[in-house]
């Protein structure tokens, strides 16, 4: 039987890895004519595709969803929807403000935020790990970085969800588009405020640089608040869930293997699951000629389970070598926020292992996953906890 892959099928989205294994084996270049995309699933092909921006352009954005795919994508996804030279210029300017020093300086604040949410969960004894910890922590961190006041953060989170979620047909609903546009107005107001009254935050640094227009700064804020916080949210929930499912690995994690815990979770249940690219010229893969301007869906989540690179890829093993995982991409579009995500994960997991008993329990029946988008993860993870 021919392999069938529909990323909007809830059964596939619930556990896509058996389908990915069949794609890698039977259809390493796969065409879904109905949804209008081609998929690459093998590690070698995914790595090569992400590193070749001349052949596989980002100018229509990275989103698979039809409503978000097109030449307008850079309006709300900034330089991840650009090719050189525009990408080079934008990324260089943002990098001057989003420095390693600025990221490293966030650690004490991240630790304080994590301790606060953990304490609340322990006081109640049961809490939704995804909603009450994993979703709030990275949004608070990015909000602090940007200077978004606490009273606005829940609303910003709600409105930014429209960028990374889709309806069952894979389209951004009209209400979602209106929500995104209203968020743009809010970000523009922050930029205007920092022009008038600079502060010690990232937006003020971007304004002071002088190299970006208001529209370009707003597009970057869309990217940072939406995609940036969402992927870290799913990384934390994946680490918490898969450690619970694998008690022997949980013991390793709580024994101090924090970096390994985060890296294996990134590989095993990759949050940034795939990226779309526009093919710039007719190209042959495995004897199949793919036409120019085709939408190519580059499956990072499949590449990170490729058995030719990772022995026993479907085993969650904190002791494995994860150096070839491509969870944050490859090449010029390697995720600029990767260091911040890793810092947040390290601090959060350190604080969890200090404060929470490893005998925590998750209500399997209460788990809910995202509808398909470029990111994949858990949005409900009810957990019973006791102090360490």
C-alpha positions as a Markdown table, in Angstrom:
| # | Residue | x | y | z |
|---|---|---|---|---|
| 1 | Unk | 0.0 | 0.0 | 0.0 |
| 2 | Unk | 1.3 | 3.5 | -0.9 |
| 3 | Unk | 2.1 | 5.7 | 2.0 |
| 4 | Unk | -0.4 | 8.6 | 2.6 |
| 5 | Unk | 0.7 | 11.7 | 4.5 |
| 6 | Unk | -1.8 | 14.4 | 5.4 |
| 7 | Unk | -0.3 | 16.6 | 8.2 |
| 8 | Unk | -3.8 | 17.9 | 9.0 |
| 9 | Unk | -5.1 | 14.5 | 9.9 |
| 10 | Unk | -5.5 | 14.5 | 13.7 |
| 11 | Unk | -4.4 | 10.8 | 13.8 |
| 12 | Unk | -1.2 | 11.7 | 12.0 |
| 13 | Unk | -0.6 | 14.8 | 14.1 |
| 14 | Unk | -1.1 | 12.8 | 17.3 |
| 15 | Unk | 1.8 | 10.5 | 16.4 |
| 16 | Unk | 3.4 | 11.3 | 13.0 |
| 17 | Unk | 6.5 | 9.3 | 13.5 |
| 18 | Unk | 5.3 | 5.9 | 12.0 |
| 19 | Unk | 4.2 | 7.8 | 8.9 |
| 20 | Unk | 7.6 | 9.6 | 8.8 |
| 21 | Unk | 9.4 | 6.3 | 8.9 |
| 22 | Unk | 7.3 | 5.1 | 5.9 |
| 23 | Unk | 8.0 | 8.3 | 4.1 |
| 24 | Unk | 11.8 | 8.0 | 4.6 |
| 25 | Unk | 11.7 | 4.4 | 3.4 |
| 26 | Unk | 9.1 | 4.5 | 0.6 |
| 27 | Unk | 8.6 | 8.1 | -0.5 |
| 28 | Unk | 11.6 | 10.3 | 0.4 |
| 29 | Unk | 10.1 | 12.9 | -1.9 |
| 30 | Unk | 6.4 | 12.8 | -1.3 |
| 31 | Unk | 3.7 | 14.7 | -3.2 |
| 32 | Unk | 0.3 | 15.6 | -1.7 |
| 33 | Unk | -1.5 | 17.0 | -4.8 |
| 34 | Unk | -4.6 | 17.9 | -2.9 |
| 35 | Unk | -2.8 | 20.1 | -0.4 |
| 36 | Unk | -0.3 | 21.3 | -2.9 |
| 37 | Unk | 3.1 | 20.4 | -1.3 |
| 38 | Unk | 6.1 | 18.1 | -1.7 |
| 39 | Unk | 7.7 | 16.7 | 1.4 |
| 40 | Unk | 11.4 | 15.8 | 2.2 |
| 41 | Unk | 11.8 | 13.5 | 5.2 |
| 42 | Unk | 15.4 | 12.1 | 5.2 |
| 43 | Unk | 18.0 | 13.8 | 7.4 |
| 44 | Unk | 20.5 | 14.3 | 4.5 |
| 45 | Unk | 17.8 | 15.9 | 2.3 |
| 46 | Unk | 16.4 | 18.0 | 5.0 |
| 47 | Unk | 19.9 | 19.3 | 6.0 |
| 48 | Unk | 20.8 | 20.0 | 2.4 |
| 49 | Unk | 17.5 | 21.8 | 1.7 |
| 50 | Unk | 17.7 | 24.0 | 4.7 |
| 51 | Unk | 21.3 | 25.0 | 3.8 |
| 52 | Unk | 20.6 | 25.9 | 0.2 |
| 53 | Unk | 18.7 | 29.1 | 0.1 |
| 54 | Unk | 19.3 | 29.7 | -3.6 |
| 55 | Unk | 17.5 | 26.5 | -4.5 |
| 56 | Unk | 14.9 | 26.6 | -1.8 |
| 57 | Unk | 13.8 | 30.1 | -1.2 |
| 58 | Unk | 12.3 | 31.5 | 2.0 |
| 59 | Unk | 10.6 | 34.4 | 0.2 |
| 60 | Unk | 7.1 | 32.9 | 0.7 |
| 61 | Unk | 7.7 | 32.2 | 4.4 |
| 62 | Unk | 8.2 | 29.0 | 6.3 |
| 63 | Unk | 4.5 | 28.2 | 7.0 |
| 64 | Unk | 2.8 | 25.2 | 5.4 |
| 65 | Unk | -0.7 | 26.7 | 5.9 |
| 66 | Unk | -2.1 | 28.2 | 2.7 |
| 67 | Unk | -3.3 | 31.4 | 4.4 |
| 68 | Unk | 0.2 | 32.2 | 5.7 |
| 69 | Unk | 2.1 | 31.2 | 2.5 |
| 70 | Unk | 3.0 | 33.8 | 0.0 |
| 71 | Unk | 5.1 | 36.9 | -0.9 |
| 72 | Unk | 3.6 | 38.9 | 1.9 |
| 73 | Unk | 4.9 | 36.6 | 4.6 |
| 74 | Unk | 7.8 | 38.8 | 5.7 |
| 75 | Unk | 5.2 | 41.4 | 6.9 |
| 76 | Unk | 4.7 | 39.3 | 10.0 |
| 77 | Unk | 7.5 | 36.8 | 10.0 |
| 78 | Unk | 10.4 | 39.2 | 9.4 |
| 79 | Unk | 13.7 | 37.8 | 8.1 |
| 80 | Unk | 12.7 | 34.1 | 8.3 |
| 81 | Unk | 10.6 | 35.0 | 5.2 |
| 82 | Unk | 13.5 | 36.6 | 3.3 |
| 83 | Unk | 16.5 | 35.6 | 1.2 |
| 84 | Unk | 19.8 | 37.5 | 0.8 |
| 85 | Unk | 20.5 | 40.3 | 0.6 |
| 86 | Unk | 17.4 | 41.4 | 2.6 |
| 87 | Unk | 17.8 | 38.5 | 5.0 |
| 88 | Unk | 21.5 | 39.3 | 5.6 |
| 89 | Unk | 20.8 | 43.0 | 6.3 |
| 90 | Unk | 17.8 | 42.3 | 8.7 |
| 91 | Unk | 19.5 | 39.5 | 10.6 |
| 92 | Unk | 22.7 | 41.5 | 11.0 |
| 93 | Unk | 20.8 | 44.5 | 12.6 |
| 94 | Unk | 18.7 | 42.3 | 14.9 |
| 95 | Unk | 21.8 | 40.4 | 15.9 |
| 96 | Unk | 23.5 | 43.6 | 17.1 |
| 97 | Unk | 20.6 | 44.1 | 19.5 |
| 98 | Unk | 19.9 | 40.5 | 20.4 |
| 99 | Unk | 23.4 | 39.8 | 21.6 |
| 100 | Unk | 24.7 | 36.8 | 23.6 |
| 101 | Unk | 25.4 | 39.3 | 26.5 |
| 102 | Unk | 21.8 | 40.4 | 26.5 |
| 103 | Unk | 20.5 | 36.8 | 26.5 |
| 104 | Unk | 22.9 | 35.7 | 29.2 |
| 105 | Unk | 21.9 | 38.6 | 31.4 |
| 106 | Unk | 18.4 | 37.2 | 31.5 |
| 107 | Unk | 19.3 | 34.1 | 33.5 |
| 108 | Unk | 18.5 | 35.5 | 37.0 |
| 109 | Unk | 15.2 | 36.8 | 35.8 |
| 110 | Unk | 14.3 | 33.5 | 34.1 |
| 111 | Unk | 15.2 | 31.6 | 37.4 |
| 112 | Unk | 13.0 | 33.9 | 39.4 |
| 113 | Unk | 10.0 | 33.5 | 37.0 |
| 114 | Unk | 10.4 | 29.7 | 37.0 |
| 115 | Unk | 10.5 | 29.5 | 40.8 |
| 116 | Unk | 7.4 | 31.5 | 41.1 |
| 117 | Unk | 5.3 | 29.3 | 38.8 |
| 118 | Unk | 6.7 | 26.1 | 40.3 |
| 119 | Unk | 5.8 | 27.4 | 43.8 |
| 120 | Unk | 2.3 | 28.0 | 42.6 |
| 121 | Unk | 2.0 | 24.5 | 41.2 |
| 122 | Unk | 3.4 | 22.9 | 44.4 |
| 123 | Unk | 1.0 | 24.9 | 46.5 |
| 124 | Unk | -2.0 | 23.6 | 44.5 |
| 125 | Unk | -0.6 | 20.1 | 44.2 |
| 126 | Unk | -2.0 | 19.7 | 40.7 |
| 127 | Unk | -1.6 | 22.1 | 37.8 |
| 128 | Unk | -1.5 | 22.1 | 34.0 |
| 129 | Unk | 2.2 | 22.0 | 33.3 |
| 130 | Unk | 1.8 | 23.2 | 29.7 |
| 131 | Unk | -0.6 | 26.1 | 30.3 |
| 132 | Unk | 0.5 | 27.2 | 33.8 |
| 133 | Unk | 4.3 | 26.8 | 33.4 |
| 134 | Unk | 5.6 | 25.9 | 30.0 |
| 135 | Unk | 3.4 | 28.5 | 28.2 |
| 136 | Unk | 3.8 | 31.3 | 30.7 |
| 137 | Unk | 7.6 | 31.2 | 31.3 |
| 138 | Unk | 8.9 | 31.9 | 27.8 |
| 139 | Unk | 6.3 | 34.5 | 27.1 |
| 140 | Unk | 7.2 | 36.3 | 30.4 |
| 141 | Unk | 10.9 | 36.2 | 29.5 |
| 142 | Unk | 10.3 | 37.6 | 26.0 |
| 143 | Unk | 7.9 | 40.2 | 27.4 |
| 144 | Unk | 10.6 | 41.3 | 29.8 |
| 145 | Unk | 13.1 | 41.4 | 27.0 |
| 146 | Unk | 10.7 | 43.6 | 25.0 |
| 147 | Unk | 9.2 | 45.6 | 27.8 |
| 148 | Unk | 5.6 | 44.3 | 27.5 |
| 149 | Unk | 3.9 | 45.0 | 30.8 |
| 150 | Unk | 2.6 | 42.0 | 32.9 |
| 151 | Unk | -1.0 | 43.2 | 32.5 |
| 152 | Unk | -0.8 | 42.8 | 28.7 |
| 153 | Unk | 1.0 | 39.5 | 28.4 |
| 154 | Unk | -2.0 | 37.1 | 28.5 |
| 155 | Unk | -3.7 | 39.1 | 25.7 |
| 156 | Unk | -0.5 | 39.1 | 23.6 |
| 157 | Unk | -0.1 | 35.3 | 24.1 |
| 158 | Unk | -3.7 | 34.8 | 22.9 |
| 159 | Unk | -3.4 | 37.0 | 19.9 |
| 160 | Unk | 0.0 | 35.6 | 18.8 |
| 161 | Unk | -1.5 | 32.1 | 18.8 |
| 162 | Unk | -3.1 | 32.8 | 15.5 |
| 163 | Unk | 0.3 | 32.9 | 13.8 |
| 164 | Unk | 1.2 | 29.3 | 14.7 |
| 165 | Unk | -2.2 | 27.5 | 14.8 |
| 166 | Unk | -4.5 | 26.6 | 11.9 |
| 167 | Unk | -8.0 | 25.4 | 11.4 |
| 168 | Unk | -8.7 | 21.7 | 10.2 |
| 169 | Unk | -8.3 | 22.8 | 6.6 |
| 170 | Unk | -4.9 | 24.2 | 7.2 |
| 171 | Unk | -6.0 | 27.9 | 6.8 |
| 172 | Unk | -5.7 | 30.9 | 9.0 |
| 173 | Unk | -9.3 | 31.9 | 9.7 |
| 174 | Unk | -10.5 | 35.4 | 9.1 |
| 175 | Unk | -10.8 | 36.1 | 12.8 |
| 176 | Unk | -7.2 | 35.0 | 13.2 |
| 177 | Unk | -6.0 | 37.4 | 10.5 |
| 178 | Unk | -7.8 | 40.2 | 12.3 |
| 179 | Unk | -6.2 | 39.2 | 15.5 |
| 180 | Unk | -2.8 | 39.3 | 13.9 |
| 181 | Unk | -3.4 | 42.7 | 12.5 |
| 182 | Unk | -4.5 | 44.1 | 15.9 |
| 183 | Unk | -1.3 | 42.7 | 17.4 |
| 184 | Unk | 0.7 | 44.6 | 14.8 |
| 185 | Unk | -0.9 | 47.8 | 16.0 |
| 186 | Unk | 0.0 | 47.0 | 19.6 |
| 187 | Unk | 3.7 | 46.3 | 18.6 |
| 188 | Unk | 3.8 | 49.6 | 16.6 |
| 189 | Unk | 2.6 | 51.4 | 19.8 |
| 190 | Unk | 5.6 | 49.9 | 21.7 |
| 191 | Unk | 8.0 | 51.1 | 19.0 |
| 192 | Unk | 6.6 | 54.6 | 19.1 |
| 193 | Unk | 6.8 | 54.6 | 22.9 |
| 194 | Unk | 10.5 | 53.6 | 22.8 |
| 195 | Unk | 11.3 | 56.3 | 20.2 |
| 196 | Unk | 9.9 | 58.8 | 22.6 |
| 197 | Unk | 11.2 | 57.3 | 25.9 |
| 198 | Unk | 14.0 | 54.7 | 25.4 |
| 199 | Unk | 14.5 | 52.0 | 28.0 |
| 200 | Unk | 16.9 | 49.2 | 28.6 |
| 201 | Unk | 15.1 | 46.7 | 26.5 |
| 202 | Unk | 15.4 | 45.0 | 23.1 |
| 203 | Unk | 12.9 | 47.3 | 21.3 |
| 204 | Unk | 14.8 | 50.4 | 22.4 |
| 205 | Unk | 18.1 | 48.9 | 21.1 |
| 206 | Unk | 16.5 | 48.1 | 17.8 |
| 207 | Unk | 15.1 | 51.7 | 17.6 |
| 208 | Unk | 18.4 | 53.2 | 18.5 |
| 209 | Unk | 20.3 | 51.2 | 15.8 |
| 210 | Unk | 18.4 | 53.2 | 13.2 |
| 211 | Unk | 18.7 | 50.6 | 10.5 |
| 212 | Unk | 15.1 | 49.3 | 10.7 |
| 213 | Unk | 11.8 | 50.9 | 9.8 |
| 214 | Unk | 8.8 | 50.7 | 12.2 |
| 215 | Unk | 7.3 | 48.0 | 10.0 |
| 216 | Unk | 10.5 | 45.9 | 10.1 |
| 217 | Unk | 10.7 | 46.1 | 13.9 |
| 218 | Unk | 7.1 | 45.1 | 14.2 |
| 219 | Unk | 7.6 | 42.1 | 11.9 |
| 220 | Unk | 10.5 | 41.0 | 14.1 |
| 221 | Unk | 8.4 | 41.3 | 17.2 |
| 222 | Unk | 5.7 | 39.1 | 15.6 |
| 223 | Unk | 8.4 | 36.5 | 15.0 |
| 224 | Unk | 9.9 | 36.7 | 18.5 |
| 225 | Unk | 6.7 | 36.7 | 20.5 |
| 226 | Unk | 4.9 | 34.2 | 18.4 |
| 227 | Unk | 7.3 | 31.6 | 17.1 |
| 228 | Unk | 9.9 | 32.2 | 19.8 |
| 229 | Unk | 7.8 | 31.6 | 22.8 |
| 230 | Unk | 5.8 | 28.8 | 21.2 |
| 231 | Unk | 8.8 | 26.5 | 20.5 |
| 232 | Unk | 10.2 | 26.9 | 24.0 |
| 233 | Unk | 6.8 | 26.1 | 25.4 |
| 234 | Unk | 6.7 | 22.8 | 23.5 |
| 235 | Unk | 10.3 | 21.9 | 24.4 |
| 236 | Unk | 9.5 | 22.2 | 28.1 |
| 237 | Unk | 6.3 | 20.2 | 27.9 |
| 238 | Unk | 8.0 | 17.5 | 25.8 |
| 239 | Unk | 10.8 | 17.2 | 28.3 |
| 240 | Unk | 8.4 | 16.9 | 31.2 |
| 241 | Unk | 6.1 | 14.4 | 29.4 |
| 242 | Unk | 8.7 | 12.1 | 27.9 |
| 243 | Unk | 10.7 | 11.9 | 31.1 |
| 244 | Unk | 7.4 | 10.8 | 32.8 |
| 245 | Unk | 6.8 | 8.2 | 30.2 |
| 246 | Unk | 10.4 | 6.8 | 30.6 |
| 247 | Unk | 11.1 | 6.5 | 34.3 |
| 248 | Unk | 14.7 | 5.3 | 33.8 |
| 249 | Unk | 15.4 | 8.4 | 31.7 |
| 250 | Unk | 13.6 | 10.5 | 34.3 |
| 251 | Unk | 16.1 | 9.3 | 36.9 |
| 252 | Unk | 18.9 | 10.3 | 34.7 |
| 253 | Unk | 17.3 | 13.8 | 34.1 |
| 254 | Unk | 16.7 | 14.4 | 37.8 |
| 255 | Unk | 20.2 | 13.1 | 38.5 |
| 256 | Unk | 21.6 | 16.2 | 36.8 |
| 257 | Unk | 21.6 | 15.5 | 33.1 |
| 258 | Unk | 19.8 | 18.7 | 32.4 |
| 259 | Unk | 21.5 | 19.6 | 29.1 |
| 260 | Unk | 21.0 | 16.1 | 27.8 |
| 261 | Unk | 17.4 | 16.1 | 28.8 |
| 262 | Unk | 16.7 | 19.3 | 26.8 |
| 263 | Unk | 18.7 | 18.1 | 23.7 |
| 264 | Unk | 17.1 | 14.7 | 23.5 |
| 265 | Unk | 13.7 | 16.2 | 24.0 |
| 266 | Unk | 14.4 | 18.6 | 21.1 |
| 267 | Unk | 15.4 | 15.6 | 18.9 |
| 268 | Unk | 12.8 | 13.2 | 20.0 |
| 269 | Unk | 9.7 | 15.5 | 19.8 |
| 270 | Unk | 10.9 | 18.4 | 17.8 |
| 271 | Unk | 8.8 | 21.6 | 18.5 |
| 272 | Unk | 9.7 | 23.3 | 15.2 |
| 273 | Unk | 8.5 | 20.3 | 13.2 |
| 274 | Unk | 8.8 | 21.5 | 9.6 |
| 275 | Unk | 9.6 | 24.5 | 7.4 |
| 276 | Unk | 8.2 | 25.3 | 4.0 |
| 277 | Unk | 10.3 | 26.5 | 1.1 |
| 278 | Unk | 9.7 | 27.6 | -2.5 |
| 279 | Unk | 11.6 | 25.7 | -5.1 |
| 280 | Unk | 13.3 | 28.2 | -7.4 |
| 281 | Unk | 14.0 | 25.8 | -10.3 |
| 282 | Unk | 12.9 | 22.3 | -11.5 |
| 283 | Unk | 14.8 | 19.7 | -9.4 |
| 284 | Unk | 14.9 | 16.0 | -9.4 |
| 285 | Unk | 14.8 | 14.0 | -6.2 |
| 286 | Unk | 14.9 | 10.2 | -6.3 |
| 287 | Unk | 13.9 | 10.1 | -10.0 |
| 288 | Unk | 11.0 | 12.5 | -9.5 |
| 289 | Unk | 11.1 | 15.9 | -11.1 |
| 290 | Unk | 9.6 | 18.6 | -8.9 |
| 291 | Unk | 8.6 | 21.8 | -10.7 |
| 292 | Unk | 9.8 | 25.3 | -10.1 |
| 293 | Unk | 7.7 | 27.3 | -7.5 |
| 294 | Unk | 6.6 | 24.1 | -5.8 |
| 295 | Unk | 6.0 | 24.3 | -2.0 |
| 296 | Unk | 8.5 | 22.0 | -0.4 |
| 297 | Unk | 7.7 | 20.9 | 3.2 |
| 298 | Unk | 11.0 | 20.2 | 4.9 |
| 299 | Unk | 10.4 | 17.8 | 7.8 |
| 300 | Unk | 12.8 | 18.5 | 10.6 |
| 301 | Unk | 10.8 | 16.2 | 12.9 |
| 302 | Unk | 11.3 | 13.3 | 10.6 |
| 303 | Unk | 15.0 | 14.1 | 10.1 |
| 304 | Unk | 15.6 | 14.0 | 13.8 |
| 305 | Unk | 14.2 | 10.4 | 13.9 |
| 306 | Unk | 16.2 | 9.2 | 10.8 |
| 307 | Unk | 17.6 | 5.7 | 11.7 |
| 308 | Unk | 20.6 | 6.2 | 9.4 |
| 309 | Unk | 21.8 | 9.0 | 11.7 |
| 310 | Unk | 20.3 | 8.1 | 15.1 |
| 311 | Unk | 20.4 | 4.4 | 16.2 |
| 312 | Unk | 17.1 | 3.3 | 17.6 |
| 313 | Unk | 15.6 | 6.7 | 16.9 |
| 314 | Unk | 12.3 | 5.9 | 18.5 |
| 315 | Unk | 13.9 | 5.3 | 21.9 |
| 316 | Unk | 14.0 | 8.3 | 24.2 |
| 317 | Unk | 17.6 | 8.1 | 25.5 |
| 318 | Unk | 19.4 | 10.9 | 27.3 |
| 319 | Unk | 22.7 | 9.2 | 26.8 |
| 320 | Unk | 22.7 | 9.3 | 23.0 |
| 321 | Unk | 24.7 | 11.6 | 20.8 |
| 322 | Unk | 22.4 | 14.4 | 19.6 |
| 323 | Unk | 25.1 | 16.5 | 17.9 |
| 324 | Unk | 23.6 | 15.8 | 14.4 |
| 325 | Unk | 20.0 | 16.9 | 15.4 |
| 326 | Unk | 18.8 | 19.9 | 13.4 |
| 327 | Unk | 16.1 | 21.1 | 15.8 |
| 328 | Unk | 17.0 | 24.8 | 15.3 |
| 329 | Unk | 17.6 | 24.5 | 11.5 |
| 330 | Unk | 20.7 | 24.7 | 9.3 |
| 331 | Unk | 22.6 | 27.5 | 7.6 |
| 332 | Unk | 21.7 | 31.1 | 7.3 |
| 333 | Unk | 18.3 | 30.6 | 8.8 |
| 334 | Unk | 19.6 | 28.8 | 11.9 |
| 335 | Unk | 17.3 | 29.9 | 14.7 |
| 336 | Unk | 18.6 | 33.2 | 16.2 |
| 337 | Unk | 16.6 | 32.4 | 19.3 |
| 338 | Unk | 18.2 | 29.0 | 19.8 |
| 339 | Unk | 20.5 | 30.2 | 22.6 |
| 340 | Unk | 17.6 | 31.8 | 24.5 |
| 341 | Unk | 15.5 | 28.7 | 24.2 |
| 342 | Unk | 18.3 | 26.5 | 25.5 |
| 343 | Unk | 18.9 | 28.9 | 28.4 |
| 344 | Unk | 15.2 | 28.9 | 29.3 |
| 345 | Unk | 15.1 | 25.1 | 29.1 |
| 346 | Unk | 18.2 | 24.7 | 31.2 |
| 347 | Unk | 17.1 | 27.1 | 34.0 |
| 348 | Unk | 13.5 | 25.8 | 34.0 |
| 349 | Unk | 14.5 | 22.1 | 34.2 |
| 350 | Unk | 17.1 | 22.9 | 36.9 |
| 351 | Unk | 14.5 | 24.6 | 39.0 |
| 352 | Unk | 12.0 | 21.8 | 38.5 |
| 353 | Unk | 14.4 | 19.1 | 39.6 |
| 354 | Unk | 15.4 | 21.1 | 42.7 |
| 355 | Unk | 11.8 | 21.7 | 43.8 |
| 356 | Unk | 9.6 | 18.9 | 42.5 |
| 357 | Unk | 9.7 | 15.2 | 43.4 |
| 358 | Unk | 10.5 | 12.9 | 40.4 |
| 359 | Unk | 7.4 | 10.9 | 41.3 |
| 360 | Unk | 5.1 | 13.4 | 39.6 |
| 361 | Unk | 2.1 | 12.0 | 37.7 |
| 362 | Unk | 0.5 | 13.1 | 34.5 |
| 363 | Unk | -3.1 | 12.5 | 33.6 |
| 364 | Unk | -2.8 | 10.8 | 30.2 |
| 365 | Unk | -6.4 | 11.3 | 29.4 |
| 366 | Unk | -6.2 | 15.0 | 29.9 |
| 367 | Unk | -3.4 | 15.6 | 27.4 |
| 368 | Unk | -4.2 | 17.8 | 24.4 |
| 369 | Unk | -1.9 | 18.6 | 21.4 |
| 370 | Unk | -1.8 | 21.5 | 19.1 |
| 371 | Unk | -3.6 | 21.4 | 15.8 |
| 372 | Unk | -1.1 | 21.2 | 13.0 |
| 373 | Unk | 1.1 | 24.1 | 12.1 |
| 374 | Unk | 4.8 | 24.5 | 11.8 |
| 375 | Unk | 5.1 | 23.7 | 15.5 |
| 376 | Unk | 3.9 | 20.6 | 17.2 |
| 377 | Unk | 3.5 | 20.1 | 21.0 |
| 378 | Unk | 1.3 | 19.7 | 24.0 |
| 379 | Unk | -1.1 | 22.5 | 25.1 |
| 380 | Unk | -2.7 | 20.6 | 28.0 |
| 381 | Unk | -0.6 | 18.5 | 30.4 |
| 382 | Unk | -2.3 | 18.0 | 33.8 |
| 383 | Unk | 0.2 | 17.1 | 36.4 |
| 384 | Unk | 0.1 | 16.1 | 40.1 |
| 385 | Unk | 3.2 | 17.3 | 42.0 |
| 386 | Unk | 4.7 | 17.0 | 45.4 |
| 387 | Unk | 7.8 | 18.8 | 46.8 |
| 388 | Unk | 11.2 | 17.3 | 46.4 |
